[in-house]
Amino acid sequence: MPSDIDLRAILDLARWAPSGDNTQPWRFELAGQGHVVVHGFDTREHCVYDLDGHASELSLGALLETMAIAASAQGASMQATRRADAPVGRPVFDVRFAPDAQVRPDALIASIDKRSVQRRPMATRRLTVQEKQALEAAAAPHCRVVWREDFSQRLESARLLSTFAKVRLTMPEAYPTHRDIIEWDARFSIDRVPDQALGVDRMTAKMMRFVLGSWERVRFFNRWLAGTVAPRIQMDLIPGLACAAHFALVAKQEPVTIDDYVAAGRTVQRFWLTVTQLGLNLQPAVTPLIFARYLRERRAFTAQPGVSAEATRAVKRMGELLGASTLQATVFMGRVGAGPAPASRSLRLPLQRLEVQGNNPTQPAAPSLAREPTRVG
Ligand SMILES: Cc1cc2nc3c(=O)[nH]c(=O)nc-3n(C[C@H](O)[C@H](O)[C@H](O)COP(=O)(O)O)c2cc1C
């Protein structure tokens, strides 16, 4: 019977799904027996990284996959249907659960609330054959995994990530995002990313907090005091080398529609939960893919010509390393490795704050209900 399914238990676990900058671009409506309506939103209007809302759509896919895994604990199967008439930027999904004798508890359930982002250095021991096989199986059938593991490959990836970080930190269009998404002096944050999870030392965090106080300060520090150097060494170069491998999840073809991105998000979450299940760590590095698409589609992301030229060079190099068609079909990238789990992490809004009433227009699934969500690279 659908009434036997505890929907709140499913949602309470599912809210641990990852989202860019912990935006949690979803609200839940309990719509009846075995029926949840997920009201999604994206942040394309104010976040330069949420190009066409696709980053938010990946997150929504991760959420749906997590709901399906959570439902398996109750022996229930899940069917999600996207409403075709929902406005652009506000996707809506009807998600229905039903008892299913075929469904066994998914082995990934225990990893749902342990999965997190490790932005600090990881161990450099290589992944074992078994670990790689488990991760490749988790990405299949929708994606294959491209690994970059050798020292020289990791160094090249680290340098590229550092270049992209310079791009992000020197473009005024990204400044409001960087200013808003960090919770300072915090080990945990329910709706942002705590500064202690960023991977920088205390002094650098203090400097970043001061500098991010205004765009004028950012510009002054960048121009006269090499303001991006310390953060890039600590957040990109060192961690980029200190890991087992960089990976790219490559779909069969370039994702185009919202459904492609949602499907990709489901695969990303299975891959990431498998990383956790294996006792490994992961950090995404998704902004290079976003810059690559801006450039491929000849869309401007910054008014600063120098910044644009730097990004163009880095994207070109990435295309040479991966192959242009592989880069185009890549849905997610990052680094993985062994080592301790992060001591600081993002938490989540409590379930009550994520629940909305169906036809109540004063409770839309709107970003303004929480903070203004934004995204960092
Ligand atoms: C689509 C997507 C893109 C992301 N991009 C990045 C990224 O480029 N760099 C990064 O450090 N974390 C990135 N993250 C991780 C989020 O910041 C993180 O999932 C969120 O803050 C919640 O924290 P948690 O995963 O530790 O629970 C991304 C997550 C998603 C789902």
The ligand as an SDF file (V2000), in Angstrom:
LIG
                    3D

 31 33  0  0  0  0  0  0  0  0999 V2000
   26.4630   20.3920   -9.9570 C   0  0  0  0  0  0  0  0  0  0  0  0
   27.4330   20.5930   -8.8250 C   0  0  0  0  0  0  0  0  0  0  0  0
   28.5770   21.3560   -9.0420 C   0  0  0  0  0  0  0  0  0  0  0  0
   29.5080   21.5480   -8.0200 C   0  0  0  0  0  0  0  0  0  0  0  0
   30.6560   22.2370   -8.2770 N   0  0  0  0  0  0  0  0  0  0  0  0
   31.6010   22.3090   -7.3220 C   0  0  0  0  0  0  0  0  0  0  0  0
   32.8750   22.8490   -7.6270 C   0  0  0  0  0  0  0  0  0  0  0  0
   33.1280   23.2590   -8.7800 O   0  0  0  0  0  0  0  0  0  0  0  0
   33.8180   22.9150   -6.6390 N   0  0  0  0  0  0  0  0  0  0  0  0
   33.5580   22.4330   -5.3730 C   0  0  0  0  0  0  0  0  0  0  0  0
   34.4370   22.5010   -4.5120 O   0  0  0  0  0  0  0  0  0  0  0  0
   32.3540   21.8860   -5.0620 N   0  0  0  0  0  0  0  0  0  0  0  0
   31.3900   21.8100   -6.0080 C   0  0  0  0  0  0  0  0  0  0  0  0
   30.1810   21.1870   -5.7220 N   0  0  0  0  0  0  0  0  0  0  0  0
   29.9360   20.6880   -4.3750 C   0  0  0  0  0  0  0  0  0  0  0  0
   28.9510   21.5400   -3.5930 C   0  0  0  0  0  0  0  0  0  0  0  0
   29.5400   22.7660   -3.2060 O   0  0  0  0  0  0  0  0  0  0  0  0
   28.4840   20.7410   -2.3720 C   0  0  0  0  0  0  0  0  0  0  0  0
   27.8450   19.5710   -2.8280 O   0  0  0  0  0  0  0  0  0  0  0  0
   27.5240   21.5040   -1.5030 C   0  0  0  0  0  0  0  0  0  0  0  0
   28.1550   22.6160   -0.9270 O   0  0  0  0  0  0  0  0  0  0  0  0
   26.9780   20.6320   -0.3690 C   0  0  0  0  0  0  0  0  0  0  0  0
   28.0360   20.1250    0.3950 O   0  0  0  0  0  0  0  0  0  0  0  0
   28.2370   18.5580    0.6290 P   0  0  0  0  0  0  0  0  0  0  0  0
   28.3170   17.9250   -0.7380 O   0  0  0  0  0  0  0  0  0  0  0  0
   29.5230   18.4530    1.3890 O   0  0  0  0  0  0  0  0  0  0  0  0
   27.0660   18.0340    1.4080 O   0  0  0  0  0  0  0  0  0  0  0  0
   29.2510   20.9840   -6.7310 C   0  0  0  0  0  0  0  0  0  0  0  0
   28.1070   20.2300   -6.5290 C   0  0  0  0  0  0  0  0  0  0  0  0
   27.2020   20.0130   -7.5550 C   0  0  0  0  0  0  0  0  0  0  0  0
   25.9910   19.1610   -7.3190 C   0  0  0  0  0  0  0  0  0  0  0  0
  1  2  1  0
  2  3  1  0
  2 30  2  0
  3  4  2  0
  4  5  1  0
  4 28  1  0
  5  6  2  0
  6  7  1  0
  6 13  1  0
  7  8  2  0
  7  9  1  0
  9 10  1  0
 10 11  2  0
 10 12  1  0
 12 13  2  0
 13 14  1  0
 14 15  1  0
 14 28  1  0
 15 16  1  0
 16 17  1  0
 16 18  1  0
 18 19  1  0
 18 20  1  0
 20 21  1  0
 20 22  1  0
 22 23  1  0
 23 24  1  0
 24 25  2  0
 24 26  1  0
 24 27  1  0
 28 29  2  0
 29 30  1  0
 30 31  1  0
M  END
$$$$
